[in-house]
Amino acid sequence: MSTDHKGTKILARTFFNQLRAGGYTPNQIIGIATELIDLVASEIRESDKALPALEEDDLSSQEVSV
């Protein structure tokens, strides 16, 4: 197992334990995890939308320099 994967597992376990110690139920923690996944997915979608615009800009600048 890579160090990065171990670190991720440790962080997740710590976060989970802190939520449980704070009184969150398993169902509430699932809700939090779902929201986190939604936030990451939204950011990825926004990043993917920006990528074609950047590629078009690169192509435009190459055409000008030719």
PyRosetta script that sets phi, psi and omega in degrees:
from pyrosetta import init, pose_from_sequence

init()
pose = pose_from_sequence("MSTDHKGTKILARTFFNQLRAGGYTPNQIIGIATELIDLVASEIRESDKALPALEEDDLSSQEVSV")
pose.set_psi(1, 132.9)
pose.set_omega(1, -177.5)
pose.set_phi(2, -72.3)
pose.set_psi(2, 159.0)
pose.set_omega(2, 178.8)
pose.set_phi(3, -60.6)
pose.set_psi(3, -40.4)
pose.set_omega(3, 179.7)
pose.set_phi(4, -61.9)
pose.set_psi(4, -42.7)
pose.set_omega(4, 179.5)
pose.set_phi(5, -65.4)
pose.set_psi(5, -40.7)
pose.set_omega(5, 177.9)
pose.set_phi(6, -62.8)
pose.set_psi(6, -43.1)
pose.set_omega(6, 179.1)
pose.set_phi(7, -61.4)
pose.set_psi(7, -40.4)
pose.set_omega(7, 178.3)
pose.set_phi(8, -63.6)
pose.set_psi(8, -43.6)
pose.set_omega(8, 179.2)
pose.set_phi(9, -63.8)
pose.set_psi(9, -41.4)
pose.set_omega(9, 179.6)
pose.set_phi(10, -64.2)
pose.set_psi(10, -44.5)
pose.set_omega(10, 179.1)
pose.set_phi(11, -61.1)
pose.set_psi(11, -45.4)
pose.set_omega(11, 180.0)
pose.set_phi(12, -62.7)
pose.set_psi(12, -44.2)
pose.set_omega(12, 179.8)
pose.set_phi(13, -62.8)
pose.set_psi(13, -43.1)
pose.set_omega(13, 179.3)
pose.set_phi(14, -62.7)
pose.set_psi(14, -45.8)
pose.set_omega(14, 178.9)
pose.set_phi(15, -60.6)
pose.set_psi(15, -46.1)
pose.set_omega(15, 178.2)
pose.set_phi(16, -58.7)
pose.set_psi(16, -48.8)
pose.set_omega(16, -178.6)
pose.set_phi(17, -62.5)
pose.set_psi(17, -37.8)
pose.set_omega(17, 178.4)
pose.set_phi(18, -67.0)
pose.set_psi(18, -40.2)
pose.set_omega(18, 177.5)
pose.set_phi(19, -63.7)
pose.set_psi(19, -45.3)
pose.set_omega(19, 179.1)
pose.set_phi(20, -62.1)
pose.set_psi(20, -43.2)
pose.set_omega(20, 179.1)
pose.set_phi(21, -64.8)
pose.set_psi(21, -27.3)
pose.set_omega(21, 178.4)
pose.set_phi(22, -82.2)
pose.set_psi(22, 0.5)
pose.set_omega(22, 175.5)
pose.set_phi(23, 96.5)
pose.set_psi(23, 5.2)
pose.set_omega(23, 178.5)
pose.set_phi(24, -73.3)
pose.set_psi(24, 140.4)
pose.set_omega(24, 178.1)
pose.set_phi(25, -83.2)
pose.set_psi(25, 162.1)
pose.set_omega(25, 175.9)
pose.set_phi(26, -55.3)
pose.set_psi(26, -39.5)
pose.set_omega(26, 179.2)
pose.set_phi(27, -65.7)
pose.set_psi(27, -37.2)
pose.set_omega(27, 176.8)
pose.set_phi(28, -66.9)
pose.set_psi(28, -37.5)
pose.set_omega(28, 178.6)
pose.set_phi(29, -66.5)
pose.set_psi(29, -37.9)
pose.set_omega(29, 175.0)
pose.set_phi(30, -61.6)
pose.set_psi(30, -40.5)
pose.set_omega(30, 177.2)
pose.set_phi(31, -61.3)
pose.set_psi(31, -42.7)
pose.set_omega(31, 178.1)
pose.set_phi(32, -63.6)
pose.set_psi(32, -44.7)
pose.set_omega(32, 179.8)
pose.set_phi(33, -61.8)
pose.set_psi(33, -40.0)
pose.set_omega(33, 178.8)
pose.set_phi(34, -62.9)
pose.set_psi(34, -43.5)
pose.set_omega(34, 178.1)
pose.set_phi(35, -62.9)
pose.set_psi(35, -40.7)
pose.set_omega(35, 177.4)
pose.set_phi(36, -61.1)
pose.set_psi(36, -44.5)
pose.set_omega(36, 179.1)
pose.set_phi(37, -63.0)
pose.set_psi(37, -41.5)
pose.set_omega(37, 178.1)
pose.set_phi(38, -61.2)
pose.set_psi(38, -41.1)
pose.set_omega(38, 179.0)
pose.set_phi(39, -63.8)
pose.set_psi(39, -43.9)
pose.set_omega(39, 179.3)
pose.set_phi(40, -65.2)
pose.set_psi(40, -43.9)
pose.set_omega(40, -179.9)
pose.set_phi(41, -62.3)
pose.set_psi(41, -40.8)
pose.set_omega(41, 178.0)
pose.set_phi(42, -62.5)
pose.set_psi(42, -42.7)
pose.set_omega(42, 179.5)
pose.set_phi(43, -64.5)
pose.set_psi(43, -40.1)
pose.set_omega(43, 178.2)
pose.set_phi(44, -64.2)
pose.set_psi(44, -43.5)
pose.set_omega(44, 179.0)
pose.set_phi(45, -61.0)
pose.set_psi(45, -43.9)
pose.set_omega(45, 179.2)
pose.set_phi(46, -63.1)
pose.set_psi(46, -40.5)
pose.set_omega(46, 178.7)
pose.set_phi(47, -64.1)
pose.set_psi(47, -40.6)
pose.set_omega(47, 179.2)
pose.set_phi(48, -66.8)
pose.set_psi(48, -33.5)
pose.set_omega(48, 177.9)
pose.set_phi(49, -68.4)
pose.set_psi(49, -36.2)
pose.set_omega(49, -178.4)
pose.set_phi(50, -74.4)
pose.set_psi(50, -27.7)
pose.set_omega(50, -176.9)
pose.set_phi(51, -59.4)
pose.set_psi(51, -48.3)
pose.set_omega(51, 179.2)
pose.set_phi(52, -60.3)
pose.set_psi(52, -36.9)
pose.set_omega(52, 179.0)
pose.set_phi(53, -64.2)
pose.set_psi(53, -40.1)
pose.set_omega(53, 178.2)
pose.set_phi(54, -65.9)
pose.set_psi(54, -40.6)
pose.set_omega(54, 179.3)
pose.set_phi(55, -64.2)
pose.set_psi(55, -39.2)
pose.set_omega(55, 177.7)
pose.set_phi(56, -64.0)
pose.set_psi(56, -40.9)
pose.set_omega(56, 177.8)
pose.set_phi(57, -61.7)
pose.set_psi(57, -41.8)
pose.set_omega(57, 178.9)
pose.set_phi(58, -62.7)
pose.set_psi(58, -43.5)
pose.set_omega(58, 179.6)
pose.set_phi(59, -64.4)
pose.set_psi(59, -41.0)
pose.set_omega(59, 179.7)
pose.set_phi(60, -62.3)
pose.set_psi(60, -43.3)
pose.set_omega(60, -178.8)
pose.set_phi(61, -69.0)
pose.set_psi(61, -30.7)
pose.set_omega(61, 177.3)
pose.set_phi(62, -70.5)
pose.set_psi(62, -37.8)
pose.set_omega(62, 179.6)
pose.set_phi(63, -65.5)
pose.set_psi(63, -37.6)
pose.set_omega(63, -179.6)
pose.set_phi(64, -67.0)
pose.set_psi(64, -38.6)
pose.set_omega(64, -176.2)
pose.set_phi(65, -80.3)
pose.set_psi(65, -8.6)
pose.set_omega(65, -177.8)
pose.set_phi(66, -79.3)
pose.dump_pdb("model.pdb")
